[in-house]
Amino acid sequence: MLRFFIIGLCLCLVIGAPTKAFSAQKGPKAQYLDAYRAYKRLSRSPRLRKDRRSWIRVISAFRKVYLTWPDNQKYAPKSLYMMAKLYRELYGYSGKRQ
């Protein structure tokens, strides 16, 4: 009885885990566009621009694109550029280096 339970548990882990992981991951274009939309929301909202955490969240979204897809010729460089641009804009609003 215990043997069937262990076999069933292993099958659930082997079959269920990869399909969930593959379906949850977006491609580089979708991830980049999500980050870019977050950037546009940030740049249009005076309330969000005052909140340092909002800036860091958007920077992290672009960083995630770069770290997930570092070899992508289109979205990896764009993500690095947007990270630098956001850090520069954040400095302009806050005047803090960190």
SEPADO-227599 format. One record per residue: x negated, y negated, z of N, C-alpha, C, O, CB in turn; residue in three letters. Coordinates in steps of 0.2 Angstrom, whole numbers, padded with zeros to 4 digits, always signed. Atoms other than C-alpha are relative to their C-alpha. Glycine has a CB too. Layout:
BEGIN
XYZXYZXYZXYZXYZAla/...
END
This chain:
BEGIN
-0004+0006+0000+0000+0000+0000-0004-0006+0000-0003-0011-0004+0005+0000+0006Met/+0005+0006-0001-0014-0012+0005-0004-0001-0007-0005-0006-0009-0005+0001+0006Leu/+0004+0000+0006-0023-0007-0011+0004-0004-0006+0001-0008-0009-0002+0007-0002Arg/-0004+0003+0005-0008-0013-0022+0001-0007+0001+0001-0011-0003+0007+0004+0000Phe/+0000+0007-0001-0007-0029-0013-0006-0004-0002-0006-0009-0005+0001-0001+0008Phe/+0006+0003+0001-0025-0033-0015-0001-0001-0008-0003-0006-0011-0006+0004+0003Ile/+0000+0000+0008-0024-0028-0034+0005-0006-0002+0003-0010-0007+0002+0006-0003Ile/-0004+0005+0002-0009-0039-0036-0002-0007+0001-0001-0012-0003+0007+0001+0004Gly/+0003+0007-0002-0017-0054-0027-0005-0002-0005-0006-0007-0007-0002+0000+0007Leu/+0005+0002+0005-0032-0053-0038+0002-0001-0007+0000-0006-0010-0005+0006-0001Cys/-0003+0001+0007-0021-0052-0054+0003-0007+0000+0002-0011-0005+0005+0005-0002Leu/-0003+0007-0001-0012-0068-0048-0005-0005-0001-0005-0010-0004+0004+0000+0006Cys/+0005+0005+0000-0028-0077-0045-0004+0000-0007-0005-0006-0009-0005+0002+0005Leu/+0003-0001+0007-0036-0071-0062+0004-0003-0005+0002-0007-0009-0002+0007-0001Val/-0004+0003+0005-0021-0075-0072+0003-0007+0001+0003-0011-0004+0006+0005-0001Ile/-0004+0007-0001-0013-0090-0064-0005-0006+0000-0003-0011-0002+0003+0001+0007Gly/+0004+0006-0001-0028-0101-0060-0003-0003-0006-0002-0009-0007-0006+0003+0004Ala/+0003+0003+0006-0036-0103-0077+0006-0004-0004+0004-0009-0007-0003+0005-0005Pro/-0005+0004+0004-0019-0108-0086+0002-0006+0004+0003-0011+0000+0006+0005+0000Thr/-0002+0006-0004-0015-0121-0072-0006-0005-0002-0005-0011-0003+0001+0001+0007Lys/+0006+0004+0001-0033-0128-0074+0000-0003-0007-0001-0009-0008-0007+0003+0001Ala/+0000+0002+0007-0032-0129-0093+0006-0005-0002+0005-0009-0005+0000+0006-0005Phe/-0005+0005+0001-0015-0137-0093+0000-0006+0003+0003-0011+0001+0007+0004+0002Ser/+0000+0006-0004-0019-0150-0080-0005-0005-0003-0005-0011-0002-0002+0001+0007Ala/+0006+0005+0002-0035-0157-0089+0002-0003-0007+0005+0000-0012-0006+0004-0001Gln/-0002+0003+0006-0032-0170-0102-0007-0001-0004-0012+0000-0002+0002-0007+0002Lys/+0005+0001+0004-0043-0173-0117-0004-0007+0001-0001-0011+0005+0002+0000-0007Gly/+0004+0006-0001-0056-0188-0118+0004-0006-0002+0004-0011+0001-0006+0000-0003Pro/-0004+0006+0003-0044-0199-0128+0005-0002+0005+0006-0008+0007+0003+0002-0007Lys/-0005+0001-0004-0030-0197-0116-0002-0003+0007+0001-0007+0010+0004+0007+0002Ala/+0003+0003-0007-0041-0200-0100-0002-0007-0001-0001-0011+0003-0006+0005+0002Gln/+0003+0007+0001-0049-0215-0108+0006-0005-0001+0006-0010+0002-0004+0000-0007Tyr/-0005+0004+0001-0032-0222-0113+0004-0002+0007+0006-0007+0008+0005+0003-0005Leu/-0003+0001-0007-0025-0220-0095-0004-0005+0003-0001-0009+0007+0000+0007+0003Asp/+0004+0005-0004-0040-0229-0088+0001-0007-0003+0001-0012+0000-0008+0002-0001Ala/-0001+0007+0003-0038-0243-0101+0006-0003+0001+0007-0009+0002-0001+0001-0008Tyr/-0006+0003-0002-0020-0245-0097+0000-0003+0007+0003-0008+0009+0006+0005-0001Arg/+0001+0002-0007-0025-0246-0079-0004-0007+0000-0002-0011+0004-0003+0005+0005Ala/+0003+0007+0001-0037-0260-0084+0004-0005-0002+0004-0011+0001-0006+0001-0005Tyr/-0005+0005+0002-0024-0269-0093+0005-0003+0005+0006-0009+0006+0004+0002-0006Lys/-0005+0001-0006-0012-0268-0078-0004-0005+0005-0001-0010+0008+0002+0006+0003Arg/+0004+0004-0005-0026-0275-0067-0002-0007-0002-0001-0011+0001-0007+0004+0001Leu/+0002+0007+0002-0031-0289-0078+0006-0005-0001+0005-0011-0001-0003+0001-0007Ser/-0006+0004+0001-0013-0295-0080+0003-0002+0007+0008-0006+0008+0005+0004-0004Arg/-0003+0001-0007-0009-0294-0061-0004-0004+0005-0009-0002+0007+0002+0007+0003Ser/+0004+0004-0005-0015-0308-0050-0001+0003+0007-0006+0003+0010+0003-0007+0001Pro/+0001-0003-0006-0011-0298-0035-0005+0006+0000-0009+0007+0005+0007+0003+0002Arg/+0005-0005+0001-0021-0283-0041-0007-0002+0000-0012+0001+0002+0002+0005-0005Leu/+0007+0002+0001-0036-0293-0046-0003-0003+0007-0009-0003+0008+0001-0006-0004Arg/+0002+0002-0006-0037-0299-0028-0002+0006+0005-0006+0005+0010+0005-0004+0004Lys/+0001-0006-0004-0038-0281-0021-0006+0003-0003-0006+0006-0008+0006+0004+0000Asp/+0006-0003+0002-0056-0274-0022+0001+0007-0002-0002+0010-0006-0005-0001+0005Arg/-0001-0007+0001-0049-0256-0021+0003+0001-0007+0002+0006-0010+0004+0002+0006Arg/-0003-0001+0007-0039-0259-0037-0005+0000-0005-0005+0004-0010+0005-0005-0001Ser/+0006+0000+0005-0055-0263-0046-0004+0006+0000-0005+0009-0005-0005-0006+0001Trp/+0004-0006-0001-0064-0248-0039+0004+0006-0003+0001+0010-0006-0002+0001+0007Ile/-0004-0005+0003-0050-0237-0044+0000+0001-0008-0001+0006-0011+0008+0000+0002Arg/+0000+0000+0007-0050-0242-0062-0007+0001-0002-0008+0005-0007+0002-0007-0003Val/+0007-0002+0002-0069-0241-0063-0001+0007+0001-0005+0010-0003-0005-0004+0005Ile/+0001-0007-0001-0068-0224-0056+0003+0004-0005+0001+0010-0007+0003+0002+0007Ser/-0003-0003+0005-0056-0219-0069-0004+0000-0007-0005+0006-0010+0007-0004-0002Ala/+0004+0000+0006-0068-0224-0083-0006+0004+0002-0009+0008-0003-0003-0007-0001Phe/+0005-0005-0002-0082-0215-0073+0002+0007-0001-0003+0011-0003-0002-0002+0007Arg/-0002-0007+0001-0072-0199-0073+0000+0002-0007-0002+0007-0009+0007+0000+0003Lys/+0000-0002+0007-0070-0200-0092-0007+0001-0002-0009+0006-0005+0003-0006-0004Val/+0007-0001+0002-0089-0202-0094-0003+0006+0003-0006+0010+0000-0004-0006+0002Tyr/+0003-0006-0004-0093-0188-0081+0003+0006-0003+0000+0011-0003+0001-0001+0007Leu/-0004-0006+0003-0080-0176-0089-0002+0001-0007-0003+0007-0009+0007-0001+0001Thr/+0002-0001+0007-0085-0179-0107-0006-0004-0002-0006-0009-0006+0006-0003-0004Trp/+0006+0004+0001-0103-0186-0107-0003+0001-0007-0006-0004-0010-0006+0003+0005Pro/+0002-0001+0007-0106-0179-0125+0004-0002-0005+0003-0002-0011-0002+0007-0001Asp/-0005+0003+0005-0091-0187-0133-0003-0006-0003-0004-0011+0001+0007-0001+0004Asn/+0003+0006+0003-0098-0199-0145+0004-0006+0000+0002-0012-0001-0002+0002-0007Gln/-0004+0006+0000-0083-0210-0145+0002-0003+0007+0002-0009+0008+0007+0002-0004Lys/-0002+0002-0006-0077-0211-0127-0005-0001+0005-0003-0005+0010+0006+0004+0002Tyr/+0005+0001-0006-0092-0209-0116-0003-0007-0001-0004-0010+0005-0006+0005-0001Ala/+0003+0007+0000-0101-0225-0122+0005-0006+0001+0004-0010+0005-0003-0002-0007Pro/-0005+0005-0001-0084-0235-0122+0001+0000+0008+0002-0005+0011+0006+0002-0003Lys/-0001+0000-0007-0082-0229-0104-0005-0003+0004-0004-0007+0009+0001+0007+0003Ser/+0006+0003-0003-0099-0234-0099+0000-0008+0000-0001-0012+0004-0007+0002-0002Leu/-0001+0007+0002-0096-0251-0107+0005-0003+0005+0004-0009+0008+0001-0002-0007Tyr/-0005+0002-0004-0080-0253-0098-0001-0001+0008+0001-0005+0011+0007+0004-0001Met/+0002+0000-0007-0087-0249-0081-0005-0006+0001-0004-0009+0006-0004+0007+0002Met/+0005+0006-0001-0101-0262-0083+0005-0007-0001+0004-0011+0003-0005+0000-0006Ala/-0004+0006+0001-0088-0275-0089+0005-0001+0006+0005-0007+0009+0005+0001-0006Lys/-0004+0000-0006-0077-0271-0074-0004-0002+0006-0002-0006+0010+0004+0006+0002Leu/+0004+0002-0005-0091-0273-0062-0002-0007+0000-0002-0011+0005-0007+0004+0000Tyr/+0002+0008+0001-0096-0290-0069+0007-0004+0001+0006-0009+0005-0002-0001-0008Arg/-0006+0004-0002-0078-0296-0068+0002+0000+0007+0004-0005+0010+0006+0003-0004Glu/-0001-0001-0008-0076-0289-0050-0005-0005+0003-0003-0009+0008-0001+0007+0002Leu/+0005+0004-0003-0092-0299-0046+0003-0007-0001+0002-0011+0004-0007+0001-0003Tyr/-0002+0007+0001-0084-0315-0053+0006-0001+0004+0007-0007+0006+0002+0000-0007Gly/-0006+0002-0005-0068-0313-0042-0003+0000+0007+0000-0004+0011+0005+0005-0002Tyr/+0002-0001-0007-0077-0307-0026-0006-0004+0002-0007-0006+0008+0000+0007+0001Ser/+0006+0003-0002-0094-0314-0027-0005+0005+0004-0010+0003+0007+0001-0006+0004Gly/+0004-0005-0004-0100-0298-0018-0004+0005-0005-0001+0006-0010+0004+0004+0004Lys/+0003-0005+0004-0113-0286-0025+0002+0007+0001+0002+0011-0004-0008-0001+0001Arg/-0002-0007-0001-0107-0271-0017+0008+0000+0002+0010+0005+0004-0004+0003+0006Gln/
END
